[in-house]
Amino acid sequence: MFRISRSATSALCVFLILACLALLPLTASAADRQIVSGPYSLSVRGGSENNSAALGFDGRVDYLTRLVNLHLLGTFDLLEPTRGLGEIDQQRYGAALALSHTFPAKANIYAGTAFVNQMGENFGHAYLGGKLKVADFALLSAAYGFGFGNVKQISKASSLVGAEAVDWLEAGVVLASSQGLKLNAYYTLTDPGDLNFSGVAGEISYPIYDDLTLGVRGNADLNPDTGYWRNWSLFGFLTLAMGNQKGSPIDVALEKNNPLKLPVVLNKNIQQASASTITFNIRRCGDGCSNPVQGTTIFVFGVGNIFEATDVTGGSGSYTYAWSLAPGSIYKFGSATDGAQVLIDQFGSGLGQTLTCTVRDASNPSNAATLSVVLSTAD
């Protein structure tokens, strides 16, 4: 479903170019350029992500005070699907919120949360991070995120995808010249402590005007196991900052660089079980859940009858159950249902309605079997 060689190589080449640029002499001076940092900014970006052409838009607010800084982000992507994440119904959106505190010209610490909707599912995380100024042109940066929720199974055409917002780690360096040329270079770790998928990420940008920044960013996973999608992206972007907040390039990087992060979503193709035929019986449990029904009629005695789907075979061995009761009003479902079992209370006498159960293969929802029996109070 997904080939990784050209995509991962392209993103890695971009990162190596950015790393080489880090070797350029970046010196600060007493005449540092003052660039606009907000509080409002709009970005447009275009490029490719996981074998999909992508056009994205970001709007953010960075409200800075002496005590606490507020950062807000809204993002929206249009994707041209070919393979991989291009199957996310041609769009993705998300939002992020973070709070930070700046120790002037020394350090910044931040905490945030964010969600993203892709493939019709929401994924979220929370994260902590910080930056430390180690020179007039350099910052050390690190952050750790905690993914929310369990694996979501998503049916996509002929495949089944398991998607999860996972934990992540990011550590690296930010370099900024006195005239505004800025480089971010990071080592990343996806699902640290478990899968430990290493990767690289980088960004280089330059303010062509004091309020207008042009740049390119990219990232690539390096070593996913077989079956996992190798996340990568390569974007060019243009950002317009608006407002009266200004600062030197290194100070702007200290206050605003990457306090907003979207969740890291890890995807894996799930091997579907073969659609072997599912068979089962229905029996009444009033006599100890014995004697599976023979034929099409089950006799009901008194109230509080429990019925059970039993002797289920076929499929993957992991099943879901759906019960229905129709037509008429002689019987009704009781308050207790437990997957393979259902409680029915008796009302009236004579022939009753039809009880139907559908058993479905949980790992291949299109593989299902249905069995119906008639409930009766008389021979």
Rosetta blueprint (number, residue, H / E / L):
1 M L
2 F L
3 R L
4 I L
5 S H
6 R H
7 S H
8 A H
9 T H
10 S H
11 A H
12 L H
13 C H
14 V H
15 F H
16 L H
17 I H
18 L H
19 A H
20 C H
21 L H
22 A L
23 L L
24 L L
25 P L
26 L L
27 T L
28 A L
29 S L
30 A L
31 A L
32 D L
33 R L
34 Q L
35 I E
36 V E
37 S E
38 G E
39 P E
40 Y E
41 S E
42 L E
43 S E
44 V E
45 R E
46 G E
47 G E
48 S E
49 E E
50 N L
51 N L
52 S E
53 A E
54 A E
55 L E
56 G E
57 F E
58 D E
59 G E
60 R E
61 V E
62 D E
63 Y E
64 L L
65 T L
66 R L
67 L L
68 V L
69 N E
70 L E
71 H E
72 L E
73 L E
74 G E
75 T E
76 F E
77 D E
78 L E
79 L E
80 E E
81 P L
82 T L
83 R L
84 G H
85 L H
86 G H
87 E H
88 I L
89 D L
90 Q L
91 Q E
92 R E
93 Y E
94 G E
95 A E
96 A E
97 L E
98 A E
99 L E
100 S E
101 H E
102 T E
103 F E
104 P L
105 A L
106 K L
107 A E
108 N E
109 I E
110 Y E
111 A E
112 G E
113 T E
114 A E
115 F E
116 V E
117 N E
118 Q E
119 M L
120 G L
121 E E
122 N E
123 F E
124 G E
125 H E
126 A E
127 Y E
128 L E
129 G E
130 G E
131 K E
132 L E
133 K E
134 V E
135 A E
136 D L
137 F L
138 A E
139 L E
140 L E
141 S E
142 A E
143 A E
144 Y E
145 G E
146 F E
147 G E
148 F L
149 G L
150 N L
151 V L
152 K E
153 Q E
154 I E
155 S E
156 K E
157 A L
158 S L
159 S E
160 L E
161 V E
162 G E
163 A E
164 E E
165 A E
166 V E
167 D L
168 W E
169 L E
170 E E
171 A E
172 G E
173 V E
174 V E
175 L E
176 A E
177 S L
178 S L
179 Q L
180 G L
181 L L
182 K E
183 L E
184 N E
185 A E
186 Y E
187 Y E
188 T E
189 L E
190 T E
191 D L
192 P L
193 G L
194 D L
195 L L
196 N L
197 F E
198 S E
199 G E
200 V E
201 A E
202 G E
203 E E
204 I E
205 S E
206 Y E
207 P E
208 I E
209 Y E
210 D L
211 D L
212 L E
213 T E
214 L E
215 G E
216 V E
217 R E
218 G E
219 N E
220 A E
221 D E
222 L L
223 N L
224 P L
225 D L
226 T L
227 G L
228 Y E
229 W L
230 R L
231 N L
232 W E
233 S E
234 L E
235 F E
236 G E
237 F E
238 L E
239 T E
240 L E
241 A E
242 M E
243 G E
244 N E
245 Q E
246 K E
247 G E
248 S L
249 P H
250 I H
251 D H
252 V H
253 A H
254 L H
255 E H
256 K H
257 N L
258 N L
259 P L
260 L L
261 K L
262 L L
263 P L
264 V E
265 V E
266 L E
267 N E
268 K E
269 N E
270 I E
271 Q L
272 Q L
273 A L
274 S L
275 A L
276 S L
277 T L
278 I L
279 T E
280 F E
281 N E
282 I E
283 R E
284 R E
285 C L
286 G L
287 D L
288 G L
289 C L
290 S L
291 N L
292 P L
293 V L
294 Q L
295 G L
296 T L
297 T E
298 I E
299 F E
300 V L
301 F L
302 G L
303 V L
304 G L
305 N E
306 I E
307 F E
308 E E
309 A E
310 T E
311 D E
312 V E
313 T E
314 G L
315 G L
316 S L
317 G L
318 S L
319 Y E
320 T E
321 Y E
322 A E
323 W E
324 S E
325 L E
326 A E
327 P L
328 G L
329 S L
330 I L
331 Y E
332 K E
333 F E
334 G E
335 S E
336 A E
337 T E
338 D E
339 G L
340 A L
341 Q E
342 V E
343 L E
344 I E
345 D E
346 Q E
347 F L
348 G L
349 S L
350 G L
351 L E
352 G E
353 Q E
354 T E
355 L E
356 T E
357 C E
358 T E
359 V E
360 R E
361 D E
362 A L
363 S L
364 N L
365 P L
366 S L
367 N L
368 A E
369 A E
370 T E
371 L E
372 S E
373 V E
374 V E
375 L E
376 S E
377 T L
378 A L
379 D L
